[in-house]
Amino acid sequence: MKKYMILVLILFLLFPKNIKAADEDYILVSKSEKDNITLFAKKIGDMYRDFKIEFKGETYFRLFWMNVTNPTFAPQIFYEDINKDENKDLIIVLNKGYGTGVLDEEVYVYKYTNGLIDEIVDNPLAIIHKNVKTKLTSENAELIIGGNKIYTIDTKSIEQSHLGEDIGFGSIVDYEVIDKKLMVRVSAQVTPAMFIGDILITYGYRDKMYQANKIEFIPYNSTEKNPFLGPLNQSNKFN
């Protein structure tokens, strides 16, 4: 009995220390002061991983999330009603990579009903694949959205050997909440270092998921119409 009590005492003394040590591994990486929402993560190499969300006095773990450690690209937290049901939604945007002509973001959306509940957000590249037809030649780049909106960009001044086989998407994927709407900007690329504009997708909520409600193309000679204020690396834009 005496040995048993000693063992219990040892475990009691050690276990809280282990919990404290584990908590100390977490670093505050982003916070919404207004809504009292906080993101913590562990710094592993040059990435934050193993996230923890503190929301409404509750803690949620997201073990497989990742974000770069550069504070300029810290996770973004939005808490707004983006589906017009008069209840606020939690939107978190993570940045998995950045650089010249590169911005790799992903988004997570939650509703709150006795806890955070994941919402499905349609992949923007899948949306583009299904709704945008493209063609790239030495004369021009052509985008047809929804079968009727046609955009043509002159490419004759570009060295033909630099042109890709077709217009490419995916190097820049940039999420924002603008005017209480979830939006994503996907840049259209014609050479390894040149973009001609942005596909903008505005999401709407239907059939229990966020799907494309509006798709438009903003050429780089019309950036004043772009609510994202243009992509990274403006020097590489094509006029």
N, C-alpha and C positions, 0 to 999 in steps of 0.2 A: 504493500500500500504506500509505503514511504517513497519507494522508487517511482511509483506511478505519479505521485504528487509532484515530485521533482521534475519529471518529464513534462507534465502539464505546465508547470511554472516556466520551464525553458521555452516551450512552444509559445506561451503567452508573451514572453519577453521578445522573442525573435520575430514573430509573425507581423506585428504592427510595424516593425522596422522594415520588413520586406515590402509591405504595402507602401510605406512612405518612400522607399527607394524607387519603387515602380512609378509612383506619382511624380517624383522628381525628374524622371526621364522625359516627361511631357513638357513641351515648350508652347507658350501662347503664340499662335501664328496669325490669328485674325480675330477681331471682335467688333460687334455692332453695339456701340455704347447705348444708342437710342432704344434698341430692342433687347438689350442684355443677352445677346447670343455670342457664345465664345467657342472658338475652335482651338484645340490643342493637338499637337502631333509630336512624334519622336523624330529627331534629326538623325538620319542614317545616310552617311556619305554626303552627297550634294542634294539630297531630296528629303522632304518631310514625308513620313509614312505613319501608318498606324494611328489614324486620327481619332479624336474624341470630341464630341459635340456636347456642349452644355446649353440646354434649351428648356425654358420654363421650369427650372429647378430639377430637371432630369438629365441623365447622362446617356449618350448613345455612342457606341464604338463603331468605327468604320475602318477595319483593319487593312483593307486593300486600297484605300485612297492614297494618292501621292501628289505632291506639289513641289515645285522648285523652291529653294531656300532664299532666293533673291527677294528682299522685301518689296521691291517694285512690283513684283508679280505674286504678291500674297493672295491667298484665297479671298474671293469676294463673297460677301453675305448680303442677301436681299431678303426682306420680309414684307411682302406686299401681296395684295389680292390680284393674281394674274389670270384668274379664270372666271371672274365676275360672279362668284358665288357668295360674296360678302364676307368671306373668311380669308385671312391672310395665309399665304403660302411661304414656306421657307425655300429659298433658292440659294444654292452654293455653287460657285464656279471655281474650278481648280485649274491651275496652269501646270501642265506636265513638261513643257519645253518652250524655249523661245530663242530667237537669234535673228540674224539678217534674213528677212523673208520667211520667218517661221514663227508661228504662234499656235501652240497646241493646247486648247482648252477643252474641258468637259464639264457638263452641268448635271446637278442633282436637284430634283424638285420633290418637296414633301408637303403633304397636307397634315394637319394635326387633328386627330380624333382619338382622344385617350392615349396619345403617343404619336410619334412621327410615322407616317405611312408613305412609302415610296410611290412616286408617280412615274409613269413611263413617258420618256421624251423621245420622239422619233429622231433617228440619226440624220443629221443634215446632209451627209454625203449620199445616203439612201434616197432622201427627198430629191436631191439634185439629179441623181441617176434616173429616177422615175419621171421627173417633170421637166427636165431641161435637156434639149438636144443641142449638140455642139458640132462645129466643123471648123477646122483650122487649115488655111492654105497660105501660100506666099502672098496672096492678094488681101485676104481679110480673115478675121475671126468672127464667127457667127454663133449667136446663142438664140435659141427659140424656146420660150417659156410657155408651157401650157398649150402649145400648138398654135398660138396666135401672136404672142409678143415676140417680135424679131429685133434683135440688136446686132449691129454690124460695126466692127472696129477695123480700121485700115491697118494692115500689117506690112505694107510694101517697103517701109523704111527699115524693117528688121532683117538682119542677116538670115537668109533662109536656112543655113546650116544650123542655126541656133534654135529654130522653131521645133517644138515638140510635134508628135504625131497628131495630137488633138489638144484642146484646151484642158488643162489639168486643175484639179481641186484637192484641197486637203492640207496644203502647207500652212495656211492661215485659217484657223477656226476660232472665232472670237464671239463669246456669249455676253449679252447684256440684258438688263431689264430696263426698258425705256417706255415711259408713259404707262407703266403698269402692264407692259406686254413683254413676254419673253421673246428675245430676238437673237439671231445668230448671223454673223458675217462670215462668208466663205469666199476667199479671194480666187479669182480666175487667173491662171498662170499660162503663159504661152512659151516662155523659155525658162531655163533654170533660175534666172535672176530677174525676170520681168513679169509683171502683172498688168492686166488691162482693166480691172475693175472688180467689183464685189457683187456676189449674189447675197441678197438680204432675205432672210426667211423670218417671217413673223408667225409665232405659234399661236394656235387656238386650242381650246380644250373640247374634245368631243370623243365619243366612244371610249371614255375612261382613259384617255391618253392625250398628250400634247402632240398635235400634228400641224403641218404647214397650213396656215390660214391665208398667207400671202407670200408670193415669191416675186422678187424684182431684181433687176440688174442695174447697178449704178456704175457707169464708166468712170475712169479716173479723171476725165476732163469735166466731171460734174460732181466733184466731191462736196460741194456746198449742199447737195441734196442728201448726203450720206450722214445719218445720225450718229454713226460710229466715228465720224471725223477722219475717215480714211484709214488704211492699214499701216502696219509698221513699214519702215524703210521707204519713205516717200520718194527718196531719190531714185528708186527703181521703177517708179510708175511710168506708164507709157502714155504719151500725149498724142 
